Structure formats: structure tokens, C-alpha cells
């Protein structure tokens, strides 16, 4: 499996949009707007690819000189549970450290809070609703 960043509007970026739509949006009756996708121009998009198949993706969004937000983590349903999400997160954390960030923030769906806790993220504050489902704000301090 190869994990790398891809350029906005590249073929692999659009494959990642399709995966995110399938995993994160369609089950909630949502889709991306053109404005939302255009706004992703300055995000760093990581993809996991194996033998040409897109297995997963995630986005990193700089929010300040010290902090970056992880968002839109998605793994192909048939490939979940095989360490792909963990590998994507680990590689994105390495990138964040190289960029000089002090912490990563994310909004985790309540169903995956334990997964992020297993990776060293800590829940902060009360649960809240986002896109119609319960989330927790989670933070990981970087070395």
C-alpha cells in the first residue's frame, strides 16, 4: 500500500471525493456542493492506494501556525478493519510534525471515538451535532 498526497482537482483527488461521498455523505442523504469542493483547494489530501485501487483518504487543513485539523477520513467499506485508516493517520501525523504543527484537532463521529483514542487522541468538551449526527472534538498533541 502506498500513502501519498494528491493535488486538488487531480484524478486521484476526484476518486477520493467519490469515496468520501460513498462512505461519509450518501448514508446521511448529503452530497458535496461545488463551493465545498472548491474550498478544498488549500487542503492537503492523503490517499492510500494499492495496486491502483483507492483504499482510503483523509484531509489536513491548517488552522493556525501551531494547529492542523484532520477531516474527511474515509476507508473503502470492503477494506475497513485492515489498518488502512491507522496507516493514513500515522502518515498524516508524520507530515504534521515535519510541518511544525503542535497538535491535530478533529471532529470524530461518536461511533469512531474509541478508534481515535487508541491512536492517542483525547476527547475535549461535550458531544455536539454535526451533519445531523453526534460528534466529539478530539485533540492529539504532537512531539
C-alpha positions as CSV (number, residue, x, y, z in Angstrom):
1,X,0.0,0.0,0.0
2,X,1.3,3.4,-0.9
3,X,0.2,6.5,1.0
4,X,0.8,9.9,-0.6
5,X,-0.6,13.3,-1.1
6,X,-2.5,14.3,-4.2
7,X,-3.2,17.6,-5.9
8,X,-6.6,19.2,-5.8
9,X,-8.6,18.5,-9.0
10,X,-6.3,15.6,-9.9
11,X,-7.8,12.2,-11.0
12,X,-6.9,10.7,-7.6
13,X,-8.5,13.7,-5.8
14,X,-11.8,13.0,-7.6
15,X,-11.5,9.3,-6.8
16,X,-11.2,10.4,-3.1
17,X,-14.2,12.7,-3.5
18,X,-16.2,9.7,-4.8
19,X,-15.0,7.5,-1.8
20,X,-15.9,10.3,0.7
21,X,-19.3,10.7,-0.9
22,X,-20.0,6.9,-0.7
23,X,-18.7,6.5,2.9
24,X,-19.5,9.8,4.6
25,X,-22.2,11.7,2.7
26,X,-24.6,9.4,0.9
27,X,-25.5,7.4,4.0
28,X,-26.6,10.8,5.6
29,X,-28.6,11.9,2.5
30,X,-25.9,14.5,1.8
31,X,-23.6,15.4,-1.1
32,X,-20.8,17.9,-1.7
33,X,-21.6,21.3,-3.1
34,X,-19.3,22.9,-5.7
35,X,-18.4,25.6,-3.1
36,X,-17.3,22.9,-0.6
37,X,-15.1,21.2,-3.1
38,X,-13.6,24.4,-4.4
39,X,-12.8,25.4,-0.8
40,X,-10.6,22.2,-0.5
41,X,-8.0,23.8,-2.8
42,X,-5.7,24.6,0.2
43,X,-6.2,21.3,2.0
44,X,-3.6,18.5,2.0
45,X,-5.2,15.3,0.7
46,X,-3.7,12.0,1.6
47,X,-4.7,8.8,-0.2
48,X,-3.9,5.1,0.3
49,X,-3.6,3.2,-2.9
50,X,-2.8,-0.5,-3.5
51,X,-2.4,-1.9,-7.0
52,X,-4.3,1.1,-8.4
53,X,-7.2,0.8,-6.1
54,X,-8.1,3.7,-3.8
55,X,-8.5,2.3,-0.3
56,X,-8.8,5.4,1.8
57,X,-8.3,9.1,2.2
58,X,-8.1,12.0,4.6
59,X,-7.7,15.7,4.6
60,X,-5.5,18.0,6.6
61,X,-6.5,21.7,7.0
62,X,-4.0,24.1,8.5
63,X,-5.9,26.2,11.1
64,X,-3.0,28.2,12.5
65,X,0.8,28.0,12.7
66,X,0.5,25.6,15.6
67,X,-2.6,23.5,14.8
68,X,-4.0,21.5,11.9
69,X,-7.4,19.9,11.5
70,X,-7.9,16.4,10.2
71,X,-11.2,15.8,8.4
72,X,-13.0,13.6,6.0
73,X,-11.3,10.3,6.9
74,X,-12.8,7.6,4.8
75,X,-11.9,3.9,4.0
76,X,-13.5,1.8,1.4
77,X,-16.1,-0.3,3.3
78,X,-14.8,-3.6,2.0
79,X,-11.3,-2.8,3.2
80,X,-12.1,-1.5,6.7
81,X,-10.5,-3.2,9.6
82,X,-7.3,-3.8,7.8
83,X,-5.2,-0.9,9.2
84,X,-5.7,1.5,6.3
85,X,-7.2,4.3,8.4
86,X,-4.5,3.8,11.0
87,X,-1.8,4.0,8.3
88,X,-3.3,7.1,6.8
89,X,-3.5,8.8,10.2
90,X,0.1,7.8,11.1
91,X,1.4,9.2,7.8
92,X,-0.6,12.4,8.2
93,X,0.8,12.9,11.7
94,X,4.3,12.5,10.4
95,X,3.6,15.1,7.8
96,X,2.2,17.4,10.5
97,X,5.3,17.0,12.7
98,X,7.5,17.8,9.7
99,X,5.4,20.9,9.1
100,X,6.0,22.1,12.6
101,X,2.4,21.7,13.9
102,X,2.0,21.2,17.7
103,X,-1.4,19.5,17.6
104,X,-4.0,17.9,15.4
105,X,-7.7,18.5,16.0
106,X,-10.6,16.6,14.6
107,X,-14.4,16.1,14.9
108,X,-15.0,12.4,15.3
109,X,-18.3,10.7,14.8
110,X,-19.3,9.1,18.1
111,X,-19.0,5.7,16.5
112,X,-15.3,6.1,16.0
113,X,-14.2,7.9,19.2
114,X,-12.6,4.7,20.6
115,X,-10.6,4.3,17.4
116,X,-9.1,7.7,17.7
117,X,-8.5,7.2,21.4
118,X,-6.5,4.1,20.5
119,X,-4.2,6.4,18.4
120,X,-3.6,8.9,21.3
121,X,-6.4,11.4,20.6
122,X,-8.3,12.8,23.6
123,X,-11.9,14.0,23.6
124,X,-12.5,17.6,24.7
125,X,-15.8,19.2,25.6
126,X,-19.3,17.8,25.3
127,X,-20.6,15.8,22.3
128,X,-22.2,18.0,19.6
129,X,-24.2,17.6,16.5
130,X,-22.6,18.0,13.1
131,X,-24.2,16.9,9.7
132,X,-27.1,15.5,11.8
133,X,-25.1,13.1,13.9
134,X,-23.2,13.1,17.2
135,X,-19.5,14.1,17.2
136,X,-16.7,14.7,19.7
137,X,-13.9,17.2,19.3
138,X,-10.6,15.3,19.7
139,X,-7.1,16.6,20.0
140,X,-3.6,15.0,19.8
141,X,-0.5,16.9,20.9
142,X,2.4,16.2,18.6
143,X,6.0,15.5,19.7
